[in-house]
């Protein structure tokens, strides 16, 4: 029997996701991630996401780690980093709860960093 999710995450939203199980150096556990794909892309119940991790000062020299300041609107509990090298497609069944939304400028910066990672 196939289960269908009624969750409909959209571009720019920050969600809590269950990334386990993982392999190797993939990000794991339940953590925030931002949805980056436009709604017009894809027909399967999948979303392209960028996982979010705790910000560290040394990340400012790493172009694929995008600083996300803690704001009420984005739902992050601390300053964080979108790790654009860990971009992935995931089932909507991994989405736990919506935390908030990013600013358009933050989403543009994340999109540019993903592009850098894939050679655009």
The first five atom37 places (N, CA, C, CB, O) and aatype in JSON, in Angstrom:
{
  "aatype": [20, 20, 20, 20, 20, 20, 20, 20, 20, 20, 20, 20, 20, 20, 20, 20, 20, 20, 20, 20, 20, 20, 20, 20, 20, 20, 20, 20, 20, 20, 20, 20, 20, 20, 20, 20, 20, 20, 20, 20, 20, 20, 20, 20, 20, 20, 20, 20, 20, 20, 20, 20, 20, 20, 20, 20, 20, 20, 20, 20, 20, 20, 20, 20, 20, 20, 20, 20, 20, 20, 20, 20, 20, 20, 20, 20, 20, 20, 20, 20, 20, 20, 20, 20, 20, 20, 20, 20, 20, 20, 20, 20, 20, 20, 20, 20, 20, 20, 20, 20, 20, 20, 20, 20, 20, 20, 20, 20, 20, 20, 20, 20, 20, 20, 20, 20, 20, 20, 20, 20],
  "atom_mask": [
    [1, 1, 1, 1, 1],
    [1, 1, 1, 1, 1],
    [1, 1, 1, 1, 1],
    [1, 1, 1, 1, 1],
    [1, 1, 1, 1, 1],
    [1, 1, 1, 1, 1],
    [1, 1, 1, 1, 1],
    [1, 1, 1, 1, 1],
    [1, 1, 1, 1, 1],
    [1, 1, 1, 1, 1],
    [1, 1, 1, 1, 1],
    [1, 1, 1, 1, 1],
    [1, 1, 1, 1, 1],
    [1, 1, 1, 1, 1],
    [1, 1, 1, 1, 1],
    [1, 1, 1, 1, 1],
    [1, 1, 1, 1, 1],
    [1, 1, 1, 1, 1],
    [1, 1, 1, 1, 1],
    [1, 1, 1, 1, 1],
    [1, 1, 1, 1, 1],
    [1, 1, 1, 1, 1],
    [1, 1, 1, 1, 1],
    [1, 1, 1, 1, 1],
    [1, 1, 1, 1, 1],
    [1, 1, 1, 1, 1],
    [1, 1, 1, 1, 1],
    [1, 1, 1, 1, 1],
    [1, 1, 1, 1, 1],
    [1, 1, 1, 1, 1],
    [1, 1, 1, 1, 1],
    [1, 1, 1, 1, 1],
    [1, 1, 1, 1, 1],
    [1, 1, 1, 1, 1],
    [1, 1, 1, 1, 1],
    [1, 1, 1, 1, 1],
    [1, 1, 1, 1, 1],
    [1, 1, 1, 1, 1],
    [1, 1, 1, 1, 1],
    [1, 1, 1, 1, 1],
    [1, 1, 1, 1, 1],
    [1, 1, 1, 1, 1],
    [1, 1, 1, 1, 1],
    [1, 1, 1, 1, 1],
    [1, 1, 1, 1, 1],
    [1, 1, 1, 1, 1],
    [1, 1, 1, 1, 1],
    [1, 1, 1, 1, 1],
    [1, 1, 1, 1, 1],
    [1, 1, 1, 1, 1],
    [1, 1, 1, 1, 1],
    [1, 1, 1, 1, 1],
    [1, 1, 1, 1, 1],
    [1, 1, 1, 1, 1],
    [1, 1, 1, 1, 1],
    [1, 1, 1, 1, 1],
    [1, 1, 1, 1, 1],
    [1, 1, 1, 1, 1],
    [1, 1, 1, 1, 1],
    [1, 1, 1, 1, 1],
    [1, 1, 1, 1, 1],
    [1, 1, 1, 1, 1],
    [1, 1, 1, 1, 1],
    [1, 1, 1, 1, 1],
    [1, 1, 1, 1, 1],
    [1, 1, 1, 1, 1],
    [1, 1, 1, 1, 1],
    [1, 1, 1, 1, 1],
    [1, 1, 1, 1, 1],
    [1, 1, 1, 1, 1],
    [1, 1, 1, 1, 1],
    [1, 1, 1, 1, 1],
    [1, 1, 1, 1, 1],
    [1, 1, 1, 1, 1],
    [1, 1, 1, 1, 1],
    [1, 1, 1, 1, 1],
    [1, 1, 1, 1, 1],
    [1, 1, 1, 1, 1],
    [1, 1, 1, 1, 1],
    [1, 1, 1, 1, 1],
    [1, 1, 1, 1, 1],
    [1, 1, 1, 1, 1],
    [1, 1, 1, 1, 1],
    [1, 1, 1, 1, 1],
    [1, 1, 1, 1, 1],
    [1, 1, 1, 1, 1],
    [1, 1, 1, 1, 1],
    [1, 1, 1, 1, 1],
    [1, 1, 1, 1, 1],
    [1, 1, 1, 1, 1],
    [1, 1, 1, 1, 1],
    [1, 1, 1, 1, 1],
    [1, 1, 1, 1, 1],
    [1, 1, 1, 1, 1],
    [1, 1, 1, 1, 1],
    [1, 1, 1, 1, 1],
    [1, 1, 1, 1, 1],
    [1, 1, 1, 1, 1],
    [1, 1, 1, 1, 1],
    [1, 1, 1, 1, 1],
    [1, 1, 1, 1, 1],
    [1, 1, 1, 1, 1],
    [1, 1, 1, 1, 1],
    [1, 1, 1, 1, 1],
    [1, 1, 1, 1, 1],
    [1, 1, 1, 1, 1],
    [1, 1, 1, 1, 1],
    [1, 1, 1, 1, 1],
    [1, 1, 1, 1, 1],
    [1, 1, 1, 1, 1],
    [1, 1, 1, 1, 1],
    [1, 1, 1, 1, 1],
    [1, 1, 1, 1, 1],
    [1, 1, 1, 1, 1],
    [1, 1, 1, 1, 1],
    [1, 1, 1, 1, 1],
    [1, 1, 1, 1, 1],
    [1, 1, 1, 1, 1],
    [1, 1, 1, 1, 1],
    [1, 1, 1, 1, 1]
  ],
  "atom_positions": [
    [[0.83, -1.18, 0.0], [0.0, 0.0, 0.0], [0.88, 1.25, 0.0], [-0.95, -0.01, 1.21], [1.82, 1.34, 0.79]],
    [[0.6, 2.19, -0.86], [1.35, 3.44, -0.94], [0.64, 4.5, -0.11], [1.5, 3.9, -2.41], [-0.58, 4.66, -0.18]],
    [[1.44, 5.23, 0.7], [0.85, 6.31, 1.48], [1.11, 7.62, 0.74], [1.44, 6.36, 2.93], [2.18, 7.82, 0.16]],
    [[0.15, 8.5, 0.78], [0.28, 9.81, 0.15], [0.35, 10.88, 1.23], [-0.89, 10.09, -0.82], [-0.41, 10.86, 2.2]],
    [[1.28, 11.79, 1.05], [1.41, 12.89, 1.99], [0.55, 14.06, 1.51], [2.9, 13.31, 2.13], [0.43, 14.3, 0.31]],
    [[-0.03, 14.77, 2.45], [-0.77, 15.98, 2.1], [0.11, 17.22, 2.28], [-2.05, 16.1, 2.97], [-0.34, 18.35, 2.09]],
    [[1.37, 17.0, 2.66], [2.33, 18.08, 2.83], [2.68, 18.66, 1.47], [3.59, 17.59, 3.56], [2.97, 17.91, 0.53]],
    [[2.66, 19.99, 1.36], [2.96, 20.63, 0.09], [3.99, 21.76, 0.29], [1.68, 21.18, -0.54], [3.64, 22.94, 0.16]],
    [[5.24, 21.4, 0.59], [6.27, 22.42, 0.78], [6.56, 23.15, -0.53], [7.56, 21.79, 1.32], [6.58, 22.54, -1.6]],
    [[6.78, 24.46, -0.44], [7.04, 25.26, -1.64], [8.37, 26.02, -1.5], [5.88, 26.24, -1.9], [8.91, 26.18, -0.41]],
    [[8.86, 26.47, -2.64], [10.14, 27.18, -2.73], [10.23, 28.3, -1.7], [10.35, 27.74, -4.13], [9.32, 29.11, -1.54]],
    [[11.36, 28.32, -1.0], [11.63, 29.37, -0.02], [11.2, 29.04, 1.39], [10.95, 30.61, -0.44], [11.55, 29.75, 2.33]],
    [[10.44, 27.96, 1.56], [10.01, 27.58, 2.9], [11.11, 26.78, 3.61], [8.71, 26.76, 2.84], [11.84, 26.01, 2.99]],
    [[11.19, 27.0, 4.91], [12.11, 26.24, 5.77], [11.29, 25.21, 6.52], [12.89, 27.19, 6.76], [10.3, 25.54, 7.18]],
    [[11.7, 23.95, 6.43], [11.0, 22.84, 7.06], [11.95, 22.01, 7.89], [10.31, 21.96, 6.0], [13.15, 21.96, 7.62]],
    [[11.43, 21.36, 8.9], [12.13, 20.32, 9.64], [11.99, 19.05, 8.8], [11.55, 20.14, 11.12], [10.87, 18.68, 8.43]],
    [[13.11, 18.38, 8.5], [13.09, 17.15, 7.7], [13.81, 16.03, 8.42], [13.72, 17.38, 6.32], [14.74, 16.26, 9.19]],
    [[13.36, 14.8, 8.17], [14.05, 13.6, 8.67], [14.97, 13.11, 7.55], [13.02, 12.47, 9.11], [14.49, 12.58, 6.54]],
    [[16.27, 13.26, 7.72], [17.23, 12.85, 6.69], [17.74, 11.43, 6.88], [18.4, 13.8, 6.68], [18.38, 10.89, 5.98]],
    [[17.47, 10.81, 8.01], [17.92, 9.44, 8.23], [17.05, 8.47, 7.48], [17.92, 9.1, 9.73], [15.85, 8.74, 7.33]],
    [[17.56, 7.36, 6.99], [18.95, 6.91, 7.11], [19.86, 7.6, 6.08], [19.03, 5.38, 6.94], [19.41, 8.04, 5.02]],
    [[21.13, 7.68, 6.42], [22.12, 8.32, 5.56], [23.24, 7.34, 5.26], [22.67, 9.6, 6.21], [23.34, 6.28, 5.88]],
    [[24.07, 7.7, 4.31], [25.28, 6.95, 3.97], [26.46, 7.9, 3.98], [25.14, 6.25, 2.58], [26.33, 9.05, 3.59]],
    [[27.6, 7.41, 4.43], [28.84, 8.19, 4.39], [28.74, 9.55, 5.04], [29.27, 8.36, 2.98], [28.3, 9.66, 6.19]],
    [[29.16, 10.59, 4.31], [29.24, 11.95, 4.85], [27.97, 12.76, 4.64], [30.39, 12.68, 4.22], [27.98, 13.98, 4.84]],
    [[26.85, 12.12, 4.24], [25.59, 12.85, 4.08], [25.15, 13.43, 5.41], [24.49, 11.94, 3.5], [25.45, 12.87, 6.47]],
    [[24.44, 14.56, 5.36], [23.84, 15.12, 6.57], [22.72, 14.21, 7.01], [23.32, 16.56, 6.33], [21.94, 13.71, 6.19]],
    [[22.64, 14.0, 8.3], [21.62, 13.12, 8.83], [20.77, 13.79, 9.88], [22.24, 11.88, 9.39], [20.8, 15.01, 10.04]],
    [[20.04, 12.99, 10.6], [19.11, 13.33, 11.68], [17.99, 14.25, 11.19], [19.86, 13.98, 12.83], [17.9, 14.55, 10.0]],
    [[17.16, 14.68, 12.1], [16.1, 15.64, 11.77], [16.7, 17.02, 11.91], [14.83, 15.45, 12.69], [17.24, 17.38, 12.96]],
    [[16.58, 17.8, 10.84], [17.19, 19.13, 10.82], [16.41, 20.03, 9.85], [18.69, 19.05, 10.4], [15.63, 19.53, 9.05]],
    [[16.62, 21.33, 9.94], [15.96, 22.23, 8.99], [16.56, 22.12, 7.6], [16.05, 23.67, 9.48], [17.73, 21.76, 7.43]],
    [[15.74, 22.43, 6.62], [16.18, 22.51, 5.22], [15.27, 23.49, 4.51], [16.16, 21.1, 4.52], [14.13, 23.72, 4.92]],
    [[15.78, 24.06, 3.43], [15.0, 25.0, 2.64], [14.65, 24.35, 1.3], [15.77, 26.33, 2.43], [15.5, 23.71, 0.67]],
    [[13.41, 24.53, 0.87], [12.96, 24.02, -0.43], [13.45, 25.0, -1.49], [11.39, 23.85, -0.48], [13.24, 26.21, -1.36]],
    [[14.11, 24.49, -2.55], [14.65, 25.38, -3.57], [14.05, 25.2, -4.96], [16.12, 25.18, -3.65], [14.25, 26.04, -5.84]],
    [[13.31, 24.12, -5.19], [12.76, 23.95, -6.54], [11.48, 24.76, -6.72], [12.49, 22.47, -6.82], [10.68, 24.88, -5.8]],
    [[11.3, 25.31, -7.94], [10.03, 25.98, -8.25], [8.91, 24.94, -8.32], [10.13, 26.77, -9.58], [9.17, 23.78, -8.64]],
    [[7.69, 25.34, -8.03], [6.55, 24.43, -8.07], [6.33, 23.85, -9.46], [5.29, 25.14, -7.61], [5.77, 22.77, -9.6]],
    [[6.77, 24.56, -10.48], [6.55, 24.11, -11.86], [7.48, 22.97, -12.27], [6.72, 25.27, -12.81], [7.31, 22.39, -13.35]],
    [[8.47, 22.64, -11.44], [9.44, 21.59, -11.76], [9.09, 20.32, -11.0], [10.88, 22.05, -11.44], [8.96, 20.34, -9.77]],
    [[8.96, 19.24, -11.73], [8.75, 17.93, -11.12], [7.29, 17.53, -11.05], [9.33, 17.92, -9.74], [6.4, 18.36, -10.89]],
    [[7.08, 16.22, -11.18], [5.72, 15.68, -11.13], [5.56, 14.7, -9.98], [5.37, 15.0, -12.44], [4.44, 14.38, -9.6]],
    [[6.67, 14.22, -9.43], [6.63, 13.26, -8.34], [6.51, 13.99, -7.0], [7.89, 12.36, -8.36], [6.8, 15.19, -6.93]],
    [[6.1, 13.3, -5.95], [6.01, 13.94, -4.62], [7.4, 14.06, -3.99], [5.08, 13.12, -3.7], [7.68, 13.5, -2.93]],
    [[8.26, 14.82, -4.67], [9.62, 15.08, -4.23], [9.85, 16.58, -4.19], [10.65, 14.39, -5.15], [9.18, 17.34, -4.89]],
    [[10.81, 17.01, -3.37], [11.24, 18.4, -3.37], [12.76, 18.43, -3.36], [10.65, 19.17, -2.13], [13.41, 17.55, -2.79]],
    [[13.33, 19.44, -4.0], [14.77, 19.65, -3.95], [15.02, 20.58, -2.77], [15.34, 20.25, -5.3], [14.45, 21.67, -2.69]],
    [[15.89, 20.13, -1.85], [16.13, 20.89, -0.62], [17.63, 21.1, -0.41], [15.52, 20.16, 0.58], [18.47, 20.37, -0.93]],
    [[17.92, 22.12, 0.38], [19.28, 22.38, 0.86], [19.22, 22.27, 2.38], [19.82, 23.79, 0.38], [18.53, 23.06, 3.03]],
    [[19.96, 21.31, 2.96], [19.98, 21.17, 4.41], [20.62, 22.38, 5.09], [20.72, 19.9, 4.8], [21.45, 23.08, 4.51]],
    [[20.22, 22.6, 6.32], [20.71, 23.74, 7.1], [21.42, 23.21, 8.34], [19.55, 24.71, 7.49], [20.93, 22.29, 9.0]],
    [[22.57, 23.79, 8.64], [23.37, 23.4, 9.8], [23.74, 24.64, 10.61], [24.64, 22.64, 9.36], [23.49, 25.77, 10.18]],
    [[24.31, 24.42, 11.76], [24.72, 25.53, 12.64], [25.82, 26.36, 11.97], [25.21, 25.0, 14.01], [26.75, 25.8, 11.38]],
    [[25.73, 27.68, 12.08], [26.72, 28.59, 11.51], [27.99, 28.58, 12.35], [26.16, 30.02, 11.39], [27.92, 28.57, 13.58]],
    [[29.13, 28.59, 11.7], [30.44, 28.74, 12.35], [31.19, 29.83, 11.58], [31.26, 27.37, 12.39], [31.08, 29.91, 10.36]],
    [[31.96, 30.65, 12.29], [32.66, 31.77, 11.67], [33.54, 31.34, 10.51], [33.5, 32.49, 12.7], [33.66, 32.07, 9.53]],
    [[34.15, 30.17, 10.6], [35.04, 29.7, 9.52], [34.29, 29.46, 8.21], [35.74, 28.4, 9.95], [34.91, 29.39, 7.15]],
    [[32.96, 29.34, 8.26], [32.17, 29.12, 7.05], [32.12, 30.35, 6.15], [30.77, 28.71, 7.41], [31.78, 30.24, 4.97]],
    [[32.46, 31.52, 6.67], [32.38, 32.74, 5.87], [33.33, 32.7, 4.67], [32.68, 33.96, 6.73], [33.16, 33.46, 3.72]],
    [[34.34, 31.83, 4.7], [35.28, 31.69, 3.59], [34.88, 30.58, 2.62], [36.68, 31.42, 4.13], [35.59, 30.32, 1.65]],
    [[33.75, 29.93, 2.88], [33.32, 28.79, 2.05], [32.13, 29.23, 1.2], [32.95, 27.55, 2.94], [31.05, 29.49, 1.74]],
    [[32.29, 29.31, -0.13], [31.24, 29.9, -0.97], [29.95, 29.09, -1.08], [31.78, 30.1, -2.33], [28.92, 29.64, -1.49]],
    [[29.96, 27.82, -0.74], [28.72, 27.02, -0.83], [27.95, 26.96, 0.48], [29.04, 25.61, -1.29], [26.91, 26.31, 0.56]],
    [[28.45, 27.63, 1.51], [27.74, 27.73, 2.79], [27.18, 29.15, 2.91], [28.68, 27.38, 4.0], [27.94, 30.11, 3.0]],
    [[25.88, 29.26, 2.92], [25.21, 30.57, 2.91], [24.68, 30.87, 4.31], [24.04, 30.59, 1.87], [23.92, 30.1, 4.88]],
    [[25.1, 32.02, 4.85], [24.66, 32.45, 6.18], [23.17, 32.78, 6.18], [25.46, 33.66, 6.65], [22.69, 33.53, 5.33]],
    [[22.46, 32.2, 7.14], [21.05, 32.51, 7.37], [20.92, 33.0, 8.81], [20.11, 31.25, 7.1], [21.04, 32.21, 9.75]],
    [[20.69, 34.29, 8.97], [20.54, 34.85, 10.31], [19.22, 34.39, 10.93], [20.59, 36.4, 10.26], [18.21, 34.26, 10.23]],
    [[19.23, 34.14, 12.21], [18.01, 33.75, 12.93], [17.03, 34.92, 12.87], [18.32, 33.35, 14.41], [17.36, 36.05, 13.24]],
    [[15.82, 34.62, 12.41], [14.75, 35.62, 12.35], [13.44, 34.91, 12.68], [14.68, 36.31, 10.93], [13.29, 33.72, 12.43]],
    [[12.51, 35.65, 13.23], [11.2, 35.06, 13.52], [10.57, 34.48, 12.26], [10.26, 36.1, 14.16], [9.95, 33.42, 12.29]],
    [[10.72, 35.19, 11.15], [10.08, 34.77, 9.9], [10.59, 33.43, 9.37], [10.29, 35.83, 8.84], [9.83, 32.66, 8.79]],
    [[11.92, 33.14, 9.57], [12.44, 31.89, 9.02], [12.34, 30.71, 9.99], [13.88, 32.08, 8.61], [12.54, 29.56, 9.59]],
    [[12.04, 30.98, 11.26], [11.84, 29.91, 12.22], [13.1, 29.25, 12.72], [10.98, 28.89, 11.63], [13.02, 28.27, 13.47]],
    [[14.28, 29.75, 12.34], [15.52, 29.16, 12.81], [15.81, 29.61, 14.24], [16.69, 29.53, 11.87], [15.57, 30.77, 14.58]],
    [[16.31, 28.71, 15.05], [16.55, 29.02, 16.46], [17.92, 29.66, 16.69], [16.44, 27.77, 17.29], [18.18, 30.17, 17.79]],
    [[18.79, 29.65, 15.67], [20.12, 30.25, 15.79], [20.63, 30.58, 14.4], [21.11, 29.29, 16.52], [20.09, 30.1, 13.4]],
    [[21.67, 31.42, 14.33], [22.28, 31.68, 13.04], [22.73, 30.35, 12.45], [23.49, 32.68, 13.17], [23.28, 29.5, 13.15]],
    [[22.49, 30.18, 11.16], [22.69, 28.87, 10.53], [23.34, 29.04, 9.16], [21.35, 28.12, 10.4], [23.54, 30.15, 8.68]],
    [[23.65, 27.9, 8.54], [24.24, 27.88, 7.2], [23.47, 26.92, 6.33], [25.74, 27.5, 7.25], [23.21, 25.78, 6.72]],
    [[23.1, 27.37, 5.14], [22.53, 26.48, 4.13], [23.72, 25.83, 3.44], [21.59, 27.25, 3.11], [24.53, 26.52, 2.82]],
    [[23.83, 24.51, 3.53], [24.96, 23.78, 2.95], [24.59, 23.35, 1.53], [25.34, 22.53, 3.83], [24.03, 22.28, 1.32]],
    [[24.91, 24.2, 0.57], [24.48, 24.0, -0.81], [25.19, 22.86, -1.51], [24.7, 25.26, -1.58], [24.76, 22.44, -2.59]],
    [[26.26, 22.33, -0.94], [26.92, 21.16, -1.5], [26.12, 19.89, -1.18], [28.35, 21.04, -0.96], [26.33, 18.85, -1.8]],
    [[25.22, 19.97, -0.22], [24.42, 18.81, 0.2], [23.02, 18.83, -0.41], [24.31, 18.77, 1.73], [22.13, 18.13, 0.08]],
    [[22.81, 19.6, -1.47], [21.5, 19.69, -2.12], [21.04, 18.29, -2.52], [21.56, 20.62, -3.36], [21.83, 17.47, -2.97]],
    [[19.73, 18.03, -2.35], [19.2, 16.7, -2.7], [17.7, 16.74, -2.93], [19.52, 15.7, -1.59], [17.01, 17.65, -2.48]],
    [[17.22, 15.74, -3.65], [15.78, 15.54, -3.82], [15.32, 14.57, -2.74], [15.43, 15.0, -5.26], [15.96, 13.54, -2.51]],
    [[14.22, 14.91, -2.08], [13.7, 14.05, -1.01], [12.19, 13.92, -1.14], [14.07, 14.62, 0.37], [11.52, 14.78, -1.7]],
    [[11.68, 12.83, -0.62], [10.24, 12.59, -0.61], [9.55, 13.58, 0.34], [9.93, 11.14, -0.18], [10.13, 13.98, 1.35]],
    [[8.33, 13.98, 0.0], [7.57, 14.83, 0.9], [7.26, 14.11, 2.21], [6.28, 15.3, 0.23], [6.88, 14.75, 3.2]],
    [[7.41, 12.8, 2.23], [7.19, 12.03, 3.46], [8.26, 12.31, 4.51], [7.14, 10.54, 3.15], [8.07, 11.98, 5.68]],
    [[9.4, 12.9, 4.12], [10.46, 13.25, 5.07], [10.18, 14.58, 5.79], [11.8, 13.34, 4.33], [10.84, 14.89, 6.78]],
    [[9.23, 15.36, 5.29], [8.93, 16.68, 5.87], [8.12, 16.51, 7.15], [8.15, 17.56, 4.86], [7.1, 15.82, 7.17]],
    [[8.59, 17.15, 8.23], [7.96, 17.01, 9.55], [7.07, 18.2, 9.87], [9.02, 16.84, 10.62], [5.89, 18.03, 10.18]],
    [[7.64, 19.42, 9.81], [6.89, 20.62, 10.19], [7.5, 21.84, 9.52], [6.88, 20.79, 11.73], [8.72, 21.96, 9.4]],
    [[6.63, 22.75, 9.1], [7.1, 24.01, 8.52], [7.59, 24.91, 9.65], [5.98, 24.71, 7.69], [6.91, 25.08, 10.66]],
    [[8.79, 25.5, 9.46], [9.35, 26.42, 10.44], [9.14, 27.87, 10.06], [10.83, 26.15, 10.62], [8.89, 28.71, 10.92]],
    [[9.23, 28.17, 8.76], [9.1, 29.56, 8.32], [9.46, 29.71, 6.86], [9.99, 30.47, 9.16], [9.37, 28.76, 6.08]],
    [[9.88, 30.92, 6.49], [10.21, 31.24, 5.11], [11.45, 32.12, 5.06], [9.02, 31.93, 4.39], [11.7, 32.9, 5.97]],
    [[12.22, 31.98, 3.98], [13.39, 32.82, 3.78], [13.02, 34.07, 3.01], [14.49, 32.05, 3.05], [11.99, 34.12, 2.34]],
    [[13.86, 35.08, 3.11], [13.74, 36.28, 2.28], [14.15, 35.94, 0.86], [14.6, 37.45, 2.84], [14.94, 35.01, 0.65]],
    [[13.63, 36.67, -0.11], [13.97, 36.44, -1.52], [15.48, 36.55, -1.74], [13.23, 37.45, -2.42], [16.05, 35.77, -2.5]],
    [[16.13, 37.5, -1.08], [17.58, 37.69, -1.26], [18.36, 36.48, -0.74], [18.05, 38.97, -0.53], [19.38, 36.11, -1.32]],
    [[17.9, 35.86, 0.35], [18.56, 34.67, 0.87], [18.4, 33.5, -0.1], [17.99, 34.3, 2.26], [19.34, 32.75, -0.34]],
    [[17.2, 33.36, -0.65], [16.93, 32.28, -1.59], [17.77, 32.45, -2.86], [15.44, 32.23, -1.93], [18.24, 31.46, -3.42]],
    [[17.94, 33.68, -3.32], [18.79, 33.95, -4.49], [20.23, 33.57, -4.21], [18.7, 35.43, -4.9], [20.9, 33.0, -5.07]],
    [[20.71, 33.89, -3.02], [22.09, 33.55, -2.66], [22.28, 32.03, -2.59], [22.46, 34.19, -1.3], [23.32, 31.51, -3.01]],
    [[21.3, 31.33, -2.07], [21.35, 29.86, -2.01], [21.33, 29.28, -3.43], [20.16, 29.29, -1.18], [22.1, 28.37, -3.72]],
    [[20.48, 29.8, -4.29], [20.42, 29.33, -5.67], [21.74, 29.51, -6.38], [19.32, 30.04, -6.43], [22.17, 28.63, -7.13]],
    [[22.39, 30.65, -6.17], [23.69, 30.91, -6.78], [24.75, 29.94, -6.26], [24.13, 32.36, -6.51], [25.59, 29.47, -7.02]],
    [[24.71, 29.63, -4.96], [25.67, 28.69, -4.38], [25.45, 27.28, -4.89], [25.58, 28.72, -2.86], [26.41, 26.55, -5.12]],
    [[24.18, 26.88, -5.07], [23.88, 25.56, -5.66], [24.44, 25.54, -7.09], [22.33, 25.27, -5.66], [25.06, 24.55, -7.5]],
    [[24.23, 26.62, -7.83], [24.78, 26.71, -9.19], [26.29, 26.55, -9.2], [24.41, 28.03, -9.82], [26.83, 25.86, -10.07]],
    [[26.97, 27.16, -8.27], [28.41, 27.03, -8.15], [28.8, 25.56, -7.94], [28.94, 27.89, -6.99], [29.77, 25.09, -8.53]],
    [[28.05, 24.87, -7.12], [28.35, 23.47, -6.8], [28.15, 22.53, -7.98], [27.49, 23.01, -5.65], [28.8, 21.48, -8.05]],
    [[27.27, 22.89, -8.89], [27.0, 22.02, -10.05], [27.64, 22.56, -11.33], [25.49, 21.86, -10.25], [27.37, 22.05, -12.42]],
    [[28.48, 23.58, -11.19], [29.24, 24.08, -12.33], [28.52, 25.04, -13.25], [29.69, 22.96, -13.1], [28.89, 25.15, -14.42]],
    [[27.52, 25.72, -12.76], [26.8, 26.7, -13.59], [27.52, 28.03, -13.61], [25.36, 26.88, -13.09], [27.06, 28.98, -14.25]]
  ]
}
